[in-house]
């Protein structure tokens, strides 16, 4: 049986990456802010790009409930396949999910993580 906490177990990894880069973070496909909010709470500036208007609306509502993080997060409604920003980011990340053939006792959802650092 897969006992991993798929919503939280990867968070220390993103914090560690952010601490190493020390700059603004771009999260492509930020969804409802699961990772971006934690990074903002740790003091990092995060720009989140999200295509889904529904997820963007949910993220905006969550930010309203956490005003201490609101000034550290910039949200952009857009497509990660076609976007442009007028600034550079120290860290760019994108979480992708893929379906895989389940093995006995494991989850059938795999996680692909892309981290790109400017250094």
N, CA, C and O of each residue as an XYZ file, in Angstrom:
476
protein
N       0.848     -1.193      0.000
C       0.000      0.000      0.000
C       0.881      1.240      0.000
O       1.893      1.297      0.698
N       0.494      2.214     -0.776
C       1.228      3.472     -0.886
C       0.755      4.413      0.220
O      -0.382      4.882      0.190
N       1.618      4.689      1.190
C       1.243      5.516      2.335
C       1.762      6.957      2.237
O       1.700      7.711      3.208
N       2.273      7.333      1.061
C       2.806      8.690      0.932
C       1.692      9.727      1.029
O       0.553      9.484      0.631
N       2.048     10.870      1.560
C       1.139     12.012      1.604
C       1.430     12.850      0.360
O       2.275     13.745      0.396
N       0.735     12.561     -0.734
C       1.031     13.195     -2.010
C       0.766     14.694     -2.041
O       1.179     15.370     -2.984
N       0.090     15.223     -1.038
C      -0.158     16.662     -1.012
C       0.906     17.442     -0.247
O       0.998     18.662     -0.388
N       1.711     16.749      0.562
C       2.647     17.471      1.418
C       4.083     16.957      1.389
O       5.003     17.712      1.703
N       4.301     15.711      1.027
C       5.642     15.126      1.118
C       6.682     15.818      0.255
O       7.871     15.767      0.570
N       6.263     16.465     -0.828
C       7.215     17.110     -1.721
C       7.524     18.560     -1.344
O       8.449     19.153     -1.900
N       6.782     19.128     -0.428
C       6.946     20.547     -0.073
C       8.364     20.873      0.411
O       8.912     21.886     -0.024
N       8.988     20.075      1.282
C      10.362     20.400      1.687
C      11.335     20.494      0.510
O      12.284     21.277      0.551
N      11.104     19.702     -0.532
C      11.938     19.763     -1.729
C      11.851     21.135     -2.383
O      12.876     21.705     -2.757
N      10.641     21.672     -2.525
C      10.476     22.986     -3.157
C      11.055     24.100     -2.293
O      11.628     25.058     -2.812
N      10.910     23.978     -1.004
C      11.502     24.971     -0.098
C      13.017     24.950     -0.230
O      13.648     26.006     -0.294
N      13.602     23.768     -0.270
C      15.055     23.636     -0.410
C      15.540     24.255     -1.723
O      16.538     24.974     -1.734
N      14.846     23.982     -2.820
C      15.213     24.586     -4.112
C      15.129     26.099     -4.053
O      16.023     26.792     -4.537
N      14.068     26.612     -3.467
C      13.884     28.064     -3.370
C      14.975     28.707     -2.523
O      15.477     29.778     -2.865
N      15.343     28.063     -1.429
C      16.394     28.602     -0.564
C      17.737     28.661     -1.274
O      18.527     29.576     -1.039
N      17.996     27.705     -2.128
C      19.268     27.684     -2.869
C      19.329     28.787     -3.916
O      20.406     29.325     -4.174
N      18.213     29.131     -4.517
C      18.203     30.104     -5.609
C      18.086     31.544     -5.139
O      18.631     32.445     -5.777
N      17.397     31.775     -4.052
C      17.247     33.118     -3.480
C      16.801     34.163     -4.508
O      17.523     35.118     -4.794
N      15.645     33.969     -5.037
C      15.093     34.933     -5.981
C      13.631     34.619     -6.214
O      13.069     33.708     -5.606
N      13.021     35.389     -7.106
C      11.599     35.182     -7.384
C      11.381     33.850     -8.090
O      12.205     33.407     -8.890
N      10.265     33.232     -7.778
C       9.926     31.907     -8.293
C       8.765     32.015     -9.262
O       7.793     32.727     -9.008
N       8.874     31.299    -10.379
C       7.772     31.175    -11.325
C       7.266     29.744    -11.236
O       8.011     28.794    -11.476
N       5.988     29.600    -10.889
C       5.386     28.273    -10.874
C       4.397     28.174    -12.030
O       3.358     28.836    -12.038
N       4.737     27.342    -12.999
C       3.868     27.115    -14.147
C       2.810     26.107    -13.754
O       3.119     25.062    -13.182
N       1.562     26.420    -14.060
C       0.478     25.510    -13.688
C       0.301     25.446    -12.190
O       0.236     24.360    -11.615
N       0.220     26.602    -11.549
C       0.182     26.658    -10.080
C      -1.130     26.168     -9.482
O      -1.210     25.948     -8.274
N      -2.148     25.994    -10.301
C      -3.416     25.462     -9.796
C      -4.015     26.321     -8.704
O      -4.155     27.534     -8.864
N      -4.368     25.697     -7.599
C      -4.977     26.419     -6.477
C      -3.957     26.863     -5.438
O      -4.328     27.337     -4.364
N      -2.666     26.711     -5.752
C      -1.633     27.284     -4.898
C      -1.022     26.386     -3.853
O      -0.410     26.883     -2.907
N      -1.162     25.099     -3.984
C      -0.641     24.167     -2.980
C       0.829     24.435     -2.663
O       1.207     24.459     -1.492
N       1.656     24.635     -3.673
C       3.085     24.871     -3.466
C       3.363     26.368     -3.315
O       4.114     26.772     -2.428
N       2.773     27.174     -4.163
C       3.036     28.618     -4.151
C       2.733     29.259     -2.799
O       3.483     30.117     -2.334
N       1.649     28.850     -2.175
C       1.286     29.433     -0.877
C       2.316     29.123      0.200
O       2.659     29.993      1.001
N       2.805     27.901      0.225
C       3.816     27.537      1.223
C       5.086     28.349      1.001
O       5.687     28.838      1.957
N       5.493     28.492     -0.252
C       6.701     29.268     -0.539
C       6.519     30.731     -0.152
O       7.440     31.348      0.383
N       5.342     31.290     -0.415
C       5.062     32.675     -0.014
C       5.076     32.810      1.506
O       5.591     33.794      2.038
N       4.519     31.836      2.199
C       4.527     31.867      3.664
C       5.946     31.805      4.217
O       6.205     32.283      5.321
N       6.869     31.216      3.451
C       8.279     31.150      3.855
C       9.038     32.406      3.452
O      10.239     32.514      3.701
N       8.335     33.366      2.822
C       8.949     34.646      2.494
C       9.391     34.817      1.058
O       9.948     35.861      0.716
N       9.168     33.844      0.214
C       9.575     33.945     -1.181
C       8.503     34.648     -2.008
O       7.310     34.517     -1.735
N       8.942     35.396     -3.024
C       8.016     36.002     -3.970
C       7.733     34.969     -5.054
O       8.659     34.384     -5.616
N       6.466     34.747     -5.345
C       6.054     33.712     -6.294
C       5.099     34.307     -7.323
O       4.151     35.011     -6.976
N       5.365     34.013     -8.593
C       4.418     34.317     -9.660
C       3.860     32.990    -10.129
O       4.608     32.089    -10.507
N       2.547     32.873    -10.104
C       1.896     31.641    -10.522
C       1.160     31.855    -11.825
O       0.388     32.803    -11.969
N       1.405     30.962    -12.781
C       0.718     31.002    -14.068
C      -0.248     29.822    -14.111
O       0.143     28.680    -13.872
N      -1.511     30.109    -14.417
C      -2.519     29.045    -14.422
C      -3.497     29.276    -15.579
O      -3.937     30.400    -15.822
N      -3.820     28.204    -16.278
C      -4.731     28.282    -17.423
C      -6.195     28.219    -16.995
O      -7.042     28.896    -17.577
N      -6.491     27.420    -15.993
C      -7.872     27.209    -15.563
C      -8.410     28.413    -14.783
O      -7.885     28.768    -13.728
N      -9.450     29.026    -15.312
C     -10.084     30.156    -14.629
C     -10.657     29.717    -13.283
O     -10.607     30.473    -12.313
N     -11.203     28.496    -13.219
C     -11.771     27.995    -11.966
C     -10.689     27.848    -10.889
O     -10.901     28.226     -9.737
N      -9.544     27.303    -11.265
C      -8.464     27.173    -10.276
C      -7.943     28.534     -9.859
O      -7.633     28.753     -8.688
N      -7.846     29.443    -10.808
C      -7.404     30.796    -10.489
C      -8.351     31.454     -9.493
O      -7.905     32.094     -8.540
N      -9.652     31.300     -9.709
C     -10.641     31.874     -8.792
C     -10.518     31.276     -7.387
O     -10.608     31.991     -6.389
N     -10.313     29.969     -7.325
C     -10.135     29.310     -6.018
C      -8.883     29.837     -5.336
O      -8.908     30.143     -4.144
N      -7.788     29.945     -6.082
C      -6.529     30.445     -5.517
C      -6.731     31.868     -4.997
O      -6.243     32.204     -3.918
N      -7.440     32.700     -5.745
C      -7.697     34.076     -5.295
C      -8.474     34.099     -3.979
O      -8.190     34.921     -3.107
N      -9.430     33.223     -3.834
C     -10.202     33.143     -2.582
C      -9.311     32.688     -1.423
O      -9.432     33.202     -0.310
N      -8.435     31.747     -1.673
C      -7.509     31.274     -0.631
C      -6.585     32.403     -0.205
O      -6.326     32.579      0.985
N      -6.086     33.169     -1.171
C      -5.191     34.288     -0.856
C      -5.911     35.337     -0.002
O      -5.307     35.914      0.903
N      -7.173     35.584     -0.274
C      -7.936     36.547      0.535
C      -7.978     36.131      2.000
O      -8.019     36.983      2.888
N      -7.968     34.830      2.254
C      -7.999     34.326      3.622
C      -6.610     34.330      4.269
O      -6.481     34.085      5.468
N      -5.577     34.609      3.476
C      -4.197     34.627      3.987
C      -3.527     35.935      3.569
O      -2.596     35.916      2.763
N      -3.974     37.049      4.093
C      -3.448     38.342      3.644
C      -1.950     38.505      3.878
O      -1.305     39.288      3.181
N      -1.391     37.793      4.831
C       0.048     37.908      5.099
C       0.892     37.372      3.940
O       2.069     37.714      3.823
N       0.304     36.538      3.089
C       1.019     35.994      1.928
C       0.649     36.698      0.633
O       1.355     36.561     -0.366
N      -0.435     37.442      0.633
C      -0.973     38.031     -0.592
C       0.022     38.936     -1.306
O       0.074     38.938     -2.536
N       0.810     39.703     -0.563
C       1.742     40.628     -1.218
C       2.962     39.931     -1.809
O       3.767     40.569     -2.487
N       3.108     38.650     -1.564
C       4.237     37.887     -2.104
C       3.852     37.038     -3.312
O       4.707     36.380     -3.904
N       2.561     37.049     -3.683
C       2.078     36.208     -4.776
C       1.471     37.064     -5.878
O       0.633     37.930     -5.626
N       1.911     36.805     -7.095
C       1.324     37.409     -8.284
C       0.725     36.283     -9.107
O       1.409     35.308     -9.420
N      -0.553     36.411     -9.463
C      -1.215     35.376    -10.252
C      -1.466     35.882    -11.667
O      -1.865     37.028    -11.873
N      -1.225     35.005    -12.636
C      -1.415     35.340    -14.039
C      -2.251     34.249    -14.682
O      -1.934     33.064    -14.579
N      -3.323     34.661    -15.346
C      -4.148     33.718    -16.090
C      -3.528     33.594    -17.478
O      -3.508     34.557    -18.245
N      -3.017     32.394    -17.798
C      -2.380     32.223    -19.091
C      -1.989     30.784    -19.349
O      -2.143     29.910    -18.496
N      -1.481     30.562    -20.545
C      -1.120     29.237    -21.016
C       0.395     29.062    -20.943
O       1.135     29.877    -21.494
N       0.859     28.025    -20.280
C       2.297     27.812    -20.152
C       2.956     27.478    -21.487
O       4.180     27.544    -21.601
N       2.172     27.124    -22.491
C       2.719     26.846    -23.814
C       2.975     28.127    -24.604
O       3.627     28.092    -25.647
N       2.467     29.252    -24.115
C       2.599     30.505    -24.849
C       2.501     31.677    -23.873
O       1.432     32.262    -23.705
N       3.605     32.010    -23.241
C       3.592     33.126    -22.289
C       4.917     33.860    -22.356
O       5.909     33.330    -22.858
N       4.926     35.075    -21.849
C       6.142     35.877    -21.820
C       6.065     36.822    -20.622
O       5.031     37.446    -20.379
N       7.167     36.923    -19.879
C       7.249     37.877    -18.776
C       8.401     38.827    -19.066
O       9.351     38.455    -19.755
N       8.330     40.028    -18.557
C       9.367     41.024    -18.799
C      10.470     40.990    -17.744
O      11.218     41.957    -17.593
N      10.570     39.893    -17.026
C      11.609     39.756    -16.009
C      12.072     38.311    -15.947
O      11.424     37.405    -16.470
N      13.213     38.122    -15.290
C      13.756     36.779    -15.128
C      13.395     36.261    -13.741
O      13.166     37.031    -12.808
N      13.351     34.967    -13.633
C      13.059     34.311    -12.367
C      14.258     33.463    -11.960
O      14.915     32.858    -12.806
N      14.536     33.423    -10.666
C      15.638     32.610    -10.164
C      15.302     31.124    -10.240
O      16.185     30.286    -10.420
N      14.032     30.812    -10.104
C      13.602     29.415    -10.098
C      12.292     29.307    -10.848
O      11.361     30.075    -10.609
N      12.227     28.343    -11.764
C      10.989     28.069    -12.491
C      10.629     26.625    -12.219
O      11.488     25.746    -12.295
N       9.396     26.375    -11.908
C       8.999     24.998    -11.633
C       7.653     24.693    -12.249
O       6.787     25.556    -12.393
N       7.513     23.440    -12.603
C       6.274     22.960    -13.201
C       6.065     21.536    -12.719
O       6.937     20.683    -12.888
N       4.930     21.282    -12.128
C       4.582     19.920    -11.714
C       3.670     19.344    -12.763
O       2.676     19.966    -13.139
N       3.993     18.175    -13.235
C       3.144     17.503    -14.214
C       2.727     16.160    -13.657
O       3.495     15.514    -12.944
N       1.548     15.747    -13.968
C       1.067     14.461    -13.497
C       0.862     13.542    -14.683
O       0.396     13.979    -15.736
N       1.201     12.291    -14.525
C       0.985     11.318    -15.587
C       0.371     10.065    -14.994
O       0.628      9.708    -13.845
N      -0.423      9.426    -15.779
C      -1.006      8.156    -15.365
C      -0.031      7.051    -15.737
O       0.576      7.100    -16.807
N       0.125      6.086    -14.900
C       0.975      4.943    -15.203
C       0.239      3.672    -14.816
O      -0.716      3.698    -14.039
N       0.691      2.582    -15.362
C       0.066      1.312    -15.013
C       0.324      1.036    -13.543
O       1.479      0.981    -13.120
N      -0.731      0.860    -12.755
C      -0.519      0.663    -11.317
C       0.149     -0.669    -11.011
O      -0.164     -1.703    -11.602
N       1.071     -0.606    -10.076
C       1.683     -1.816     -9.553
C       0.912     -2.192     -8.306
O       0.343     -1.326     -7.640
N       0.887     -3.431     -7.995
C       0.135     -3.893     -6.838
C       0.562     -3.116     -5.588
O       1.744     -3.066     -5.246
N      -0.419     -2.512     -4.917
C      -0.147     -1.796     -3.672
C       0.395     -0.395     -3.858
O       0.836      0.221     -2.887
N       0.377      0.137     -5.094
C       0.878      1.492     -5.292
C      -0.179      2.358     -5.959
O      -1.159      1.864     -6.517
N       0.043      3.631     -5.887
C      -0.847      4.598     -6.536
C      -0.617      4.544     -8.042
O       0.480      4.207     -8.487
N      -1.623      4.868     -8.820
C      -1.441      4.898    -10.264
C      -1.142      6.299    -10.777
O      -1.166      6.522    -11.987
N      -0.867      7.232     -9.904
C      -0.584      8.597    -10.311
C       0.883      8.891    -10.063
O       1.336      8.903     -8.919
N       1.618      9.125    -11.127
C       3.023      9.474    -10.998
C       3.187     10.973    -11.056
O       2.311     11.668    -11.571
N       4.269     11.481    -10.549
C       4.516     12.922    -10.548
C       5.809     13.201    -11.295
O       6.842     12.591    -11.022
N       5.739     14.123    -12.235
C       6.918     14.561    -12.955
C       7.185     15.994    -12.505
O       6.281     16.829    -12.523
N       8.405     16.280    -12.106
C       8.735     17.617    -11.621
C       9.824     18.210    -12.505
O      10.853     17.582    -12.754
N       9.580     19.425    -12.973
C      10.570     20.126    -13.764
C      11.042     21.332    -12.956
O      10.242     22.180    -12.561
N      12.325     21.396    -12.721
C      12.891     22.532    -12.012
C      13.986     23.122    -12.914
O      14.879     22.400    -13.357
N      13.918     24.398    -13.177
C      14.926     25.071    -13.993
C      15.456     26.221    -13.174
O      14.690     27.052    -12.686
N      16.760     26.273    -13.022
C      17.390     27.331    -12.228
C      18.262     28.193    -13.124
O      18.964     27.677    -13.993
N      18.222     29.502    -12.918
C      19.114     30.429    -13.616
C      20.337     30.638    -12.753
O      20.281     31.379    -11.771
N      21.404     30.020    -13.086
C      22.674     30.229    -12.375
C      23.806     29.948    -13.303
O      24.968     30.062    -12.911
